[in-house]
Amino acid sequence: MTPPLGDIAHIGHTQLFTPDLDASVAFFTDFLGLTVNGQHGDTVYLRTFDDYEHHSLVLTAREQPGLGRLALRTSSEEALRRRVAAIEAAGGTGKWTEDEPGLGRLYVTTDPDGHEHALYWESEHYQAPEELRPALKNQPQAKPNRGVGVRRLDHINFLAADVLANAEWQEQLLGARPTEQIRLDSGRIAARWLTYTDKSYDVVYTSDWTGSEGRLHHIAFATDTREDVLRAADLAIDTGVFIETGPHKHAIQQTFFLYVYEPGGNRIELCNPLTRLVLAPDWPLITWTEEERKRGQAWGLKTIESFHTHGTPPVRP
């Protein structure tokens, strides 16, 4: 049975591992404009200016880059209990923990590919200190006066050995709706975009050509305008941030985007998908064929395949 829509309210935050914690923190604060909101040992908590919660991103020092957990806030305590019961009824396992500031209990489990998900309800609303207090009372924090000034964590793209199995796990156990997908000529689903909300997508699964499990393609931060993405590209070339591709427009989901790498080796997307919503309750799943995908992005740019492994961003020319 498909779970009730809305049990997952939104993406809360995500965790990245980095072998160069100081350089990664500098990237997210100086280039993207996030604010540090606490540190515990080798873990730093950062937030975007329009996030109402304690943190949007967790950076943890590790030998290799990659993904920690994706945290999802439920719409109520009852919704949290429903999702936990559904996961365990389907044979999944998880554990309860309280290991993040500003949050209550988290139920930590994994999708079929091994990506860690944490579900939670209890969350403290952020109270800005005097130096970060906004002029407008309906904004959690003043806009940053540095870097791109991204508004929020927008979505996450997982690499997966089996896209369909993981996407159906999201749909059947968490209530995500599929909005678009790529089907190869063989019939295999090579990618699927899913949403928990009225946004056109929150989570993506993309086929990992290596057959590996539990890896990350990228996390994405939303900007106010397309112009902010162009400005990010200018800032990147001025500050030595590696641009992988873009600025350009995706054909799938129509997102205006820029892919860069942070110093720890994780791919980061700057995107402007703010105007595209899925408001139809009976939205049809849009399927792109292999031939259509080969045409590349919306304006003809050829798609870059995900051939980079963790921790090895391309060498900047």
N, C-alpha and C positions, 0 to 999 in steps of 0.2 A: 504494500500500500504506500502510495506517495505521501510523505509527511506534510503537515500543514505549511502553506507558504508563510514566510515571515518568522519561523522559529529562530532562524539566524538573522539577526538585525543588520550586521555589517561586519566587514573586516576590522578587527581592532588594531592589531599591529603584527609585525613579523620580526623575526630574529635572523641576523646574518652572522656568520663566523668570518673572521679576518685574521690573517697572519701579521698584519701591521695595524694595530688598534689605533695608535695615534694618528697615522695618516688617514685612516678611514674616518675617524671622528672629524678631522679637519676637512675632508671632502664634504661630508654631510652638513657640517655647520657653515663653512666658508663658501662652498660652491652651491649647495642646494638651499642653504638658509635655515636649516633645522636648529633647534635649541637644545643644549644638554640639560636634562632634568633629573640628574642623579647618576651616581656610579657606585657599584658594589664590586670590589676586587677588579677582575678583568672584564667586567660587564658594564657598559655605558648605556643609559637610557636617553633617547632623544625624541623630540616631538616637532611636528609641523605646527604652524601658527594657528590653524583653524581646527585642530583636533581638540575635542572636549575632554579627552581622557589624559591620563598621566603621561603616556608615551605612545609614539607611533612606530618606533623602530628600536630594536635592541641590538647592540653590537657586542659580540663576545670574542675575545682573543682565542684563536685556535691555530694549529700549525697550517691548516688548509682552509681556504674560503668555502662557502657553501651556505646552505639553509639550516637554521635551527627549527623553530616552530612557527606556524601560522596560528595566530590567536583570533578567534571568532566570538563576538559577543552575541548572546542570545537575546531574544526580545522580552524574556521574563525568567524567573526562577523555574516556573512550570515548564517553559519551553526547554530549558537546560535539562531538566529531568526527563522530558520526553525524548530528547536526542540521545542522551546517555542510555536510556532504556532501549531505544531502537538499535543503537550500535551493539549493545551487548546481546540483544535478542538475535541479531544477525551473526553472532559468533565472534564479534570483535572484543577486544580487551582494552582497558585503559586504567589510569590511576589518577587519584585526586592529589593535588598539591597546592600549596600557597607559597609561591616563590618569586612573585613579581610585585613591586611597589604599586600602590594605588588600586590593586585588584583583590578580589576575594578568592574563593576556591576556583581552581581550574581543573577541568577534566581533560587529561592528556591521552590521546590515542593516535593511531596512524591510519592513513589510507592504504589500499592494497600495495602501493608502491613503496611504502615506508616513510612517506612525508609526515612529519609530526604535526598534529593539529591540537590546539587547546581550546576548549569551549568554556565560557564563563558568563556570569550574569553580573555579579557585584563589581561595581566600578566607581571610584571617586571622581567627581568632576574637577577638572583642573582649575586652580585659583592662581592667577598670574601675580607674581610679585610686583611691587611698585614700578620697577624699571621696565617691566614688560606689559604693563596694564594698557589695554586698548582704549582709544577714545570712544568707541562704540560699544555699548554694554552687551550687545548680542554677538560679540566676537570674543573668543576665549583669550586671545593674546594679540598684542600689537604685531602688525606686519613687520617682518625682518627688514633691516636696512642694509642687508648684504646678500650677495649671491642671487640665485634665481627666485627664492621666496616661494617654494612650492606650497600648495594649500593643504594637501592631504596625501596619505598613502592610498593609491587608487586600486591596484590589482596586483596579483601574483601569477606568474606563469611557471608551472612545474614541468620539468622533463619527466617522462614516464615510459616504462617499458611497454605498458599496455594502456593506451589512452582510454579505451572504452570502459575497461574495468574500473578505472579510477573515477571517470566521469559519472558512471552509474552509481558508484559509492556515494558521490556528492549528491546526486539526485535522489536516491532512494533513502539515504540515512540522514542527510542534512537539509534536504528540501530545495537544493539548487535547481534552477531552470536552465536547460540548454538553449542557447540563442543562435549560435552558428557553429559550423564544423567543416572539416576537410575530409572527404572520402576519396581514397586512392582508387585507381582502376581495379585493384585486387579486391576491393570491398572493405579493406581495413580503414578504420578511422584514425587519421594521422594527427588530428588536433580537434579539440572541442572547447568552446567558450561557454561559461556558465555564470549565472547571476543569482544572488540571494535577494536582490532588491529590485528597484525600477531602473537601476543602471543597466547598461547593455551587457556588461560583464564585470565580475569580481575575481573569478578564478579561471585559469586556462590550463589545460593539459596538452602538451606537445610531445610527439613521439621522440624518444631518445634513440638516435640511430645506433648508439653503441650497445643498446640493450641493457644499459645500467638501470638501477633503481634508485629513487630517493634524491635525485639531483634537481638543481634549480636552473631554469632558463633566465628569468629576471624578475625583479620587483619594479613597480612603476609608481611614480609620484605625479599627481595632477597639478597642472598650472592653471592660472586664471584664463589665459588667452593663448592663441597660436603664437603671437608675438613673443611671449615669454619663452617658448621653445626655441625660437630663432635667437633670442638673446642668450639663452643657455649655450647654444652652439658658439656664439661669439665669445662668451666667457670661457668656454672650454679651450678654444684655441689660444686664448690669451694666458691661461693658467696651466696649460699642459695636460688637461684632462683628455684621455683618449676617446675619440669619437669612432664608434664602430660603423654606424650608418645613420643617414638622415642629416638634417630634418626632411621629413617626407610624410606621406599619408598612406596608412594601411588601407588596402581594399576591404579586407575583412574588418568589420566594426568601424571603419572610417576614422580611425584615431590618427591625429596628427602627432608625430613622434620624433624622438631622438634617442638613439642608444649610445650610452657611454659606459666606461668601466670605472669603478671606484678603485683606489690603490690596492685594496686587499684582493682584488681579482673577481669581484662579483659584478655582473652586468646590471646596469640600472637604466630604466627607461624614463624619460621625461615625456609626458603625454598631455594632450588636451582633448578629452572625450566628453567634456562637461555638458554639451548640448544634446547628446544622443541618449534617449531614454527608451526603455521598453515598457510601454504603458498598456499594451493590449494583454489582457489576461489569457488569451488564446494565441499568443505569439507563435507562429510556425517556425520550426527549426530550419534555418537556412543552411543548405549544403553546397559547398564549393567543390568542384571536381578537380582531379589532378591536373587536367589541362588548363582549367581556369587559374589554378594556383601558379602554374608555370609562367603565366603572364606577368607575375610580379606584383608590385605595389600599385596603388591607384593611378599614379602618373608615370608608370613605366619602369621604375627602379626595380632591378632584379632582387628577389628575396635572398638574403644571406642565410645559408643553412647554419644550424647550431652545431658547429664542429669543435668549438673550444671546450677544453676540459677545465675543471675547477682550477683557479689560481694561475692561469696562463693567458692573460689578456694579450692581444697582438702587440707587437713592438711598434711604438709610435715612430713614423718615418721622420 
